[in-house]
Amino acid sequence: MELKIGNRLIGGDHPTYFIADIAANHDGSLERARMLIRLAKEAGADAAKFQNFQAPKIVSDYGFSHMDSQVSHQAKWEKSVSEVYAEASIPFEWTPVLKAACDEVGIDYFSSPYDFEAIDMLDGYVPAYKIGSGDINWIEAVERIASKGKPVLLATGASDIGDVQRAVHAILNINPRLVLMQCNTNYTAEDGNFDNIHLNVLKTYASMFPEVVLGLSDHTHGHATVLGAVTLGARVVEKHFTDDNNRVGPDHPFAMNPDTWFAMVKATRQLERALGSGDKFVAANEQETVIIQRRCLRAAREIEPGEMITREMIDVLRPATPGAILPYDISEVIGLTALVRIPNGQALQWTQFGDS
């Protein structure tokens, strides 16, 4: 299965497509957003992604203010949930500017919309839509996005297989171009999160939904999760991106920075090269070592013409020079008669022998 985002074919044997999720790391500044786009491109990203939401249309101030306490990563926020979302939101009028900034540096632009107005607004600007994990069970929004006819990327964090099936079927009934992304939505950047990534779910997705492209939306540090996902068939990787992990904001602590992003892409490109072919053959760079590391049959002493070959006359030694008889044929040589003199140590060849 493959699909196209912008000018890139994705899936199968194509290179992994890297999405830098700038999200809230613009910190309310359009210029910062444009700067992060440039940095993402320089670090090797294929796309810069944003998130379009309006605080009153994504969170309930009443709901969060009446919770006993903020939980998970939100427990560290100094402001209310509604205030943080309001400050992290991107004005709709930024969209053409961000799209132009992406076009200028040669990187794809798209976004995760979190309300109907944002879904419709983005249609003229994005080559693909991303559905965040939190909206996997909002099927009317999922279907509205799918109906735009563009590739859909669906993150599946904090969901069970029933949630995934429901959303996948809703999308595929409308739109065949789907990237299904394994995800864990714990944003604490704790080392213990690796115990909850469950990359083997990608195997399940490949079996259940062979018509989709696999992906990963990740929030862990380092490169282990990404490299494991690519090994298991993921061809789209999304990570948060910032210029400085020490900045104050909800997404900075667990984001990749230009240096770690560059290292991630480099390691993935090396992995893609290493994965190579599923066929087993002597590789191009093994043509010499297949000679010097393998053994062949050699004369254990000088052999005279007319002598019948016994096991004691044969050594099995390196190198296996071209044309030499190989060890798996040793039983076929025993009992043959030497037609020529064979010096001690010389490699044995079929032309040196005849039947007894």
N, C-alpha and C positions, 0 to 999 in steps of 0.2 A: 504494500500500500504506500502511495506517496501523494502529496499534494503540493501546491505552490503558494507561497506567501511572497508578495512582491515579485522579484525576479529569481527567487530561490526555490528549487525543488527540495522537498523535505521528506525524509523517510528512506527506507531501504538502505542502499549503500551510499547515500548522500551524506556529506558532513553534518555533524550536529549543529543545529540552529540555536544560537545563544541569545536570550532575551534579557536585557538589563532592565529590571523593574525599578524605575526611579521613584515611583510611588510618591510618598510624602517627603522624600529627601530634598525636594526643591526648597523646603522651609519657607514657603510663601513668596519666593522670589522667582520671577520669570527668567531673569538673567542667570540665576543659579541653575534653573532647569535646562537652559540652553547650554550652559557650561558642562553640565553632567552628560548631556547628549554627546558633546564633543569628546569628553573623556571616555565615555562608554565605547564609542567608535574606535578610538585610539587603542583601547585595551582589548579589542577583538570582538565586541558584541555585534550581532547581526540586526538587532532591533532594540529600540528604546521604548519602554512601555510606561504608561502613566495610569492613573486611576481617576475616573470621573464620577464623583459623587457629590451630593449636596447633603450636608449633615442632617437636616430634618427628614430627608428621604431615605436615610440608611440606618439611623439610630434613633431610639426613643429616649429623649431626655428624661421623661418620667420613669421609664423602665430602668435605666441605669442609675438614676439618682435614688431610686427606692430599693436598690439591691443592698444587702447588708454591707458589702464591700466590693471593691473592684478585684478581679481575680486574674490569674495567669500573668502575662506580660503587662496588662493594664494596671496591675497593682503598683507598678513603679511610676505611673504617670502622676505628675504633680497637679494636673488640671483635670476637670471632669471629662468624661468620654465625649460628650457633645462638643465641648470646647476644642478638644484635640482634633476631632473630625472636621470641625469648622475651619480650623487653622490649616489643616492638611489638604483641604479641598482645592481643586484647580478651577478657576473661572472658565466658563465655556469659551470666552473670547481668547483665551490662550491657545486654543486648539490649532487654528491656522498658523500661528507663529511657531508652535512646537513642530508641526508637520513640516513647515518650511525649513526649520533648523535641521531636522532629520534629513530632508532631501539634500540640503547643502553639503552635509558631510557624507552622504551615501549610506544611510542606515534606515531601516524600516521604522515607521511610527505606528503604534496602535495603543489601545487602552482597554481597561476593564471598566465598563459602565455599570453603575449600580442603581439606575432607575430608568424608566421608560424614556424620559426626555433625553437622558445622556445616550441611550442606545440609538435613538433616532438622530441626534445631533452628530454623532461620530461617523455615521454611515458614509458621508462624503469625504472622509479623511483617512480612514483606516483600511488596510488590506486584509485585516483579520480582527476577530474579537476574542478577548480572553474573559472567561467566566470564573470569578473567584470562588474558592471552596465554599464560602459562606452562603452562596446563592444556588448551590447545587440542587436544593429542593424547592426553589421558586420556579416552577416549571413554566409559568406564563412568561416570565422574563427570559428563561432559557429558549423557549420557542420563538419569542420575538427576535432574539439575537440570531438564532438559526435561520429564520426567515429572510434575513438580509442577504443570504446566498454567499457569504464569505467564509473562509475557514474559521472554525471555532476551536478554541483551546479551552478545555474544561479541566480545572483543578479539582481533585477529589479528596482534599484533606478533611478530617473530622467527619467522615462518612462511612457507612457500611456498604456492602455490595448491593443491597437493595436500592440505596440512594443512587449509586452509580448506574445501575441498570435502568432505573426510571429516567434519569437525565440523558443517558446515552441513547436510549430508544426514542426519547422525545426529539433529540437533535437529528438522529439518523432518519427518522420518518420524514424530515423536512430537508435535510442537508447532509450529503455524504462526506463532507470534508471536515473531519474531526481529529483533533489531537487530544488524546486522553492521558492526563498527567497524574502520576502518583504524587502525593503531597502529604506532609505532616504539618499541621498548623500551630505548632508550638514555637513561639518567637523569642524564647528566652536565651537562645544560643548556648544552652548548657550542654556539656559533653554527654550527659545521659540521654539526650534526645536521639542519639544514634540507635539506642535500643528500641526506638519506636518508629523508625523510618520504613521498615518492611518493604524493601525494594523487590522482594520476590512477588509482591502483588503485580508487578509488571508482567510476570509470567502468566498470572491469572488473566490479566487484561488481554494479553496476546492470544490466549486460548479462547476466551469468551467473545472477544471483539476483533477478529482477524482483519476486519475492514478499516481499522483506525490506525493512525500513527501514534506511537507511544511517546510520552514525555515525562518530565520531572519538574515540579515546582518545589524549590528547596530553600530551607532556612538554616541549615547547619553550617558550621565553620569548616574550613578545609575543603579538600577535593574528593574525599573518599566516597561520599554519597553520589556525586556526579559521575565519577568514573565507574562506579558499580552500576548505575542506571544505564549508562551508555553501553556497557558490556551486556546488559540484559535487553538491549534493543531500543532504549529511549533515543530519539533523534531531535527532541526539542528540550532545552534546559532553560528554566527561568530562575534567576536569582536577583535579590535586591541589590542595588548599586548605589554607592555614595562615594564622595571624595575623601571623607574623614569619619572614621567610626567613633570618634570622640565627640562629635557634634550632638547637641541636645535635640531629641526628636524621637518619635516612636519607632522608626525603621532604621536609624543609623547603626545601632549596636550590632545587629546581626547581618548587616549588608556586606557585600564584597566591596573592596576598594579597587582602584585601578591596578595596583600591583598584584593583588590576589586574583583579580579577574583575569589579568594577562596570564598568570601562572596556571589558572584553571583551564583556559583555552589551549595553552601550549600542551599541558598534560593530556587533554582530551584528544588533540590532534595526533599526539604520539600514540595514544591508545588506539585510535581509529586505524592508524597504520599497522599497529601490532595485531589487531584483530584479523585483518587480512582475509584470506580465503578459507572456506570450509573444506576444501580439498586438501588431502595430505600428499605432498610430493617433496622431492629434494629441492629446496629453495635455491634461488639464484646465487646467494652468497654462501652456499654449502657445497658448491661443485668441487672445490679443492679439498674441503675437510672430509667429504665422503670417500676420498681416496686415502688420505693420510690417517684417518681414524678407524677405518674398517680393515678387516683382515682378509687375506686370500690364502690359497694353498700354495706352499713353497716346498721345494725339495729339501728334506732334512739332511741329505747327503748327496753326493754325486750319483746320478742314476745313469746306468749304461743302456744302450739300445738292446731290446729283447728282454729286459727285466720286467717281471710282473710286479705291479705296484701293491705294496702292503701299507697298512696304517703307519707303521714305524718309519716309512720313507717320507712321510708328509709332516710338515710343520704348518701351523695356522698362525700367520704373523701379518702385521702391518708392514707396508702400505698395500692396499688393494689396487694394484695398477690396472689400467684399462685392459680388458681381454683376459685377465686372470680368472681362474676357476674360484668360485666363492665357497665359503665354508658349508653352506647348506647342501652342496653337491658332493661332499666328501665321500659318501657311500657309493656314488656312481663312478668314482675314480679308482677305488680299490678293486683290484682284479684286472685292470687294463694293462696293456703291454707298452712299454716305452718304445717309440719309433726312432728317437734321436737321443743323443747324450744331453742330459740336463744337469748343469752345474749346481753345486750345493748352494742353496739360498735363492735360486731362480724361481720366479713365479711359474706355476703350472698352467698350461693352456691346452685346450682340447686338441689342437692340431699336433701335439706331441705324442698322442697315444692312439693305439688301435686296439681292437678286441683281441682277447687271448686266443 
